Amino acid sequence: MQTAPMTPEQFEQALRDKGAYYHIYHPYHVAMHNGQATREQIQGWVANRFYYQVNIPLKDAAIMANCPDPDTRRKWVQRILDHDGYQGAEGGIEAWLRLGEAVGLKREELISHQHVLPGVRFAVDAYVNFARRTIWQEAACSSLTELFAPQIHQKRLDTWPGHYPWIEAEGYDYFRRRLNEARRDVEHGLTLAKTFCTTVERQQRMLEILQFKLDILWTMLDAMTMAYELHRKPYHSVTDKDAWHTTRLV
Ligand SMILES: O=C(O)c1cc(C(=O)O)c2c(n1)C(=O)C(=O)c1cc(C(=O)O)[nH]c1-2
C-alpha cells in the first residue's frame, strides 16, 4: 500500500490511465466502429442504451439531493437540463429518441423499455443506487468515465455514416452535442476529484469507484453480446419469447 498520497497531477494521470478499460475497447463497440455490426446489433444497442440515458438524470438528481453545497448544485443541475431539456431547448433524451427512429425503432419501443435486457437493467440500476447511497463527492466523480467519452462519440461520427448508410443522418445529433457537454462535465468532475481525494485512502477508493463505473459500462455490452451476437437472450433455452421483466420494480 502506498504511504504518501499522489500529487493532484499524478492522481489525475492515474484516473486517466483507467481509460485502458473503457468500453470503446469492448468487442461489441469495436464491431460497431468497424462496420461489422448487424442492424439488429445496432438497434439492440440503441434500445438498451436508452435505459442508461433516462437514468442519468435520476442519478444526477440523487447526487444533488445528497449535496449541501449550493455552488456545486448550481453547476450540477446543468447535467439534468442537458438530458431533460428546458423551455426552448431539446434535451439529450429527445435526441436519443430521434437516434432510435434513425435506426428504425419506434419511439414507443424505446420508451417502454421492452428491449432492455435484465443484465443492462441491473448494471444501470447499480449506478443509480450507488449515487443514492454514497457521499456526493464519490458519486459525482463516478461520472469521470466521461473523460473518455468524447473520443467514442467522435469515433461514431467518423465511422458510422460510411458503414451504415441506412441510418438517417439526424440520428447523429446526440453524439455531436455530447462532445462539448462531456468535456465541460469532466472539467468540473476532475476539479472535485482532485480537491476531495487528498489522502491515499480516498485516492485508492476513487480509483476503485471509477473501475466500478467502467465495469457497469462493460457489463452492459456483455449482456448485449449474449443477446444480439451469440443469440443467447435470457431464457433462450426454454422459449423464443422475451420473458424477462420490463418494468422498474425498485
Ligand atoms: O456513449 C457513450 O459511450 C457514453 C458513455 C458515458 C460514460 O462514459 O459514462 C456517458 C455517455 N455516453 C453519455 O452520453 C452521457 O450523457 C453520460 C453521462 C454520464 C455520467 O456518468 O454522468 N456518462 C455518460
The ligand as an SDF file (V2000), in Angstrom:
LIG
                    3D

 24 26  0  0  0  0  0  0  0  0999 V2000
  -21.8740    6.7850  -25.4610 O   0  0  0  0  0  0  0  0  0  0  0  0
  -21.0640    6.5490  -24.5810 C   0  0  0  0  0  0  0  0  0  0  0  0
  -20.1510    5.7310  -24.7100 O   0  0  0  0  0  0  0  0  0  0  0  0
  -21.2230    7.2800  -23.3070 C   0  0  0  0  0  0  0  0  0  0  0  0
  -20.5030    6.9590  -22.1810 C   0  0  0  0  0  0  0  0  0  0  0  0
  -20.7360    7.6460  -20.9970 C   0  0  0  0  0  0  0  0  0  0  0  0
  -19.8850    7.2970  -19.8560 C   0  0  0  0  0  0  0  0  0  0  0  0
  -18.6640    7.1340  -20.0730 O   0  0  0  0  0  0  0  0  0  0  0  0
  -20.3780    7.1180  -18.7520 O   0  0  0  0  0  0  0  0  0  0  0  0
  -21.7490    8.6390  -20.9580 C   0  0  0  0  0  0  0  0  0  0  0  0
  -22.3910    8.9320  -22.1810 C   0  0  0  0  0  0  0  0  0  0  0  0
  -22.1320    8.2630  -23.3060 N   0  0  0  0  0  0  0  0  0  0  0  0
  -23.3900    9.9520  -22.2730 C   0  0  0  0  0  0  0  0  0  0  0  0
  -23.9060   10.2070  -23.3590 O   0  0  0  0  0  0  0  0  0  0  0  0
  -23.7790   10.6640  -21.1150 C   0  0  0  0  0  0  0  0  0  0  0  0
  -24.6430   11.5420  -21.1890 O   0  0  0  0  0  0  0  0  0  0  0  0
  -23.1570   10.3290  -19.8880 C   0  0  0  0  0  0  0  0  0  0  0  0
  -23.3740   10.8210  -18.5970 C   0  0  0  0  0  0  0  0  0  0  0  0
  -22.5440   10.0800  -17.7970 C   0  0  0  0  0  0  0  0  0  0  0  0
  -22.4150   10.1200  -16.3330 C   0  0  0  0  0  0  0  0  0  0  0  0
  -21.7970    9.1880  -15.8030 O   0  0  0  0  0  0  0  0  0  0  0  0
  -22.9590   11.0360  -15.7020 O   0  0  0  0  0  0  0  0  0  0  0  0
  -21.8380    9.2050  -18.5460 N   0  0  0  0  0  0  0  0  0  0  0  0
  -22.1800    9.3500  -19.8270 C   0  0  0  0  0  0  0  0  0  0  0  0
  1  2  2  0
  2  3  1  0
  2  4  1  0
  4  5  1  0
  4 12  2  0
  5  6  2  0
  6  7  1  0
  6 10  1  0
  7  8  2  0
  7  9  1  0
 10 11  2  0
 10 24  1  0
 11 12  1  0
 11 13  1  0
 13 14  2  0
 13 15  1  0
 15 16  2  0
 15 17  1  0
 17 18  1  0
 17 24  2  0
 18 19  2  0
 19 20  1  0
 19 23  1  0
 20 21  2  0
 20 22  1  0
 23 24  1  0
M  END
$$$$
